Amino acid sequence: MANLLNELVTGVVESVLKEVLKKSGVKTKSKRKKRQTRDASGQFTRAKAKPKAKPAKKQVSRRRTAASRSRAKA
């Protein structure tokens, strides 16, 4: 009798644990897609090549620029 009761309790506990730990309603977010442009006839157009970026200007210290300005005045 005790064995039967023990089996019943463990079965109920296991089923409840499974229910609690089960992942329900988990949805993954849909990935965004970039829109493609179409021409007048409705066909997809290829993206235009972007012009090459100019390299960044070299930074000059403020002290040197101030010194060069004072030299230019004299």
C-alpha positions in Angstrom: 0.0 0.0 0.0 2.8 2.4 0.9 4.6 1.5 -2.3 1.5 2.3 -4.3 1.0 5.6 -2.6 4.7 6.5 -3.1 4.5 5.7 -6.8 1.4 7.9 -7.1 3.0 10.8 -5.4 6.2 10.6 -7.4 4.3 10.4 -10.6 2.3 13.5 -9.8 5.4 15.4 -8.7 7.2 14.5 -11.8 4.4 15.5 -14.1 4.0 18.8 -12.3 7.7 19.5 -12.6 7.6 18.7 -16.3 4.7 21.1 -16.7 6.4 23.9 -14.9 9.7 23.5 -16.6 8.3 23.1 -20.1 8.9 26.0 -22.4 5.5 27.2 -23.7 4.8 30.0 -26.1 8.4 30.9 -26.7 8.6 32.9 -30.0 11.7 33.9 -31.8 11.7 37.4 -33.2 11.5 37.6 -37.0 14.6 39.0 -38.6 14.3 42.3 -40.4 14.8 42.3 -44.1 16.1 45.2 -46.2 13.7 46.5 -48.8 14.8 46.1 -52.4 14.3 48.9 -54.9 12.4 48.2 -58.1 12.6 50.0 -61.4 9.6 51.1 -63.4 9.0 47.7 -65.0 8.9 46.1 -61.5 12.3 44.3 -61.6 14.7 44.5 -58.7 17.6 46.9 -59.3 21.1 46.4 -58.0 22.5 48.8 -55.4 24.8 51.5 -56.8 28.4 51.3 -55.8 29.2 54.0 -53.2 32.2 56.3 -53.9 35.3 55.4 -52.0 35.6 57.3 -48.7 38.4 59.9 -48.4 41.0 59.0 -45.7 40.7 60.9 -42.5 42.8 64.1 -42.1 45.8 63.8 -39.8 45.3 65.5 -36.5 47.6 68.3 -35.6 48.2 69.4 -32.0 46.6 72.7 -30.9 49.9 74.0 -29.6 51.6 73.7 -33.0 48.7 75.3 -34.9 48.7 78.2 -32.3 52.5 78.6 -32.8 52.1 78.6 -36.6 49.4 81.3 -36.3 51.6 83.5 -34.2 54.5 83.1 -36.6 52.2 84.1 -39.5 51.4 87.4 -37.7 55.0 88.4 -37.2 
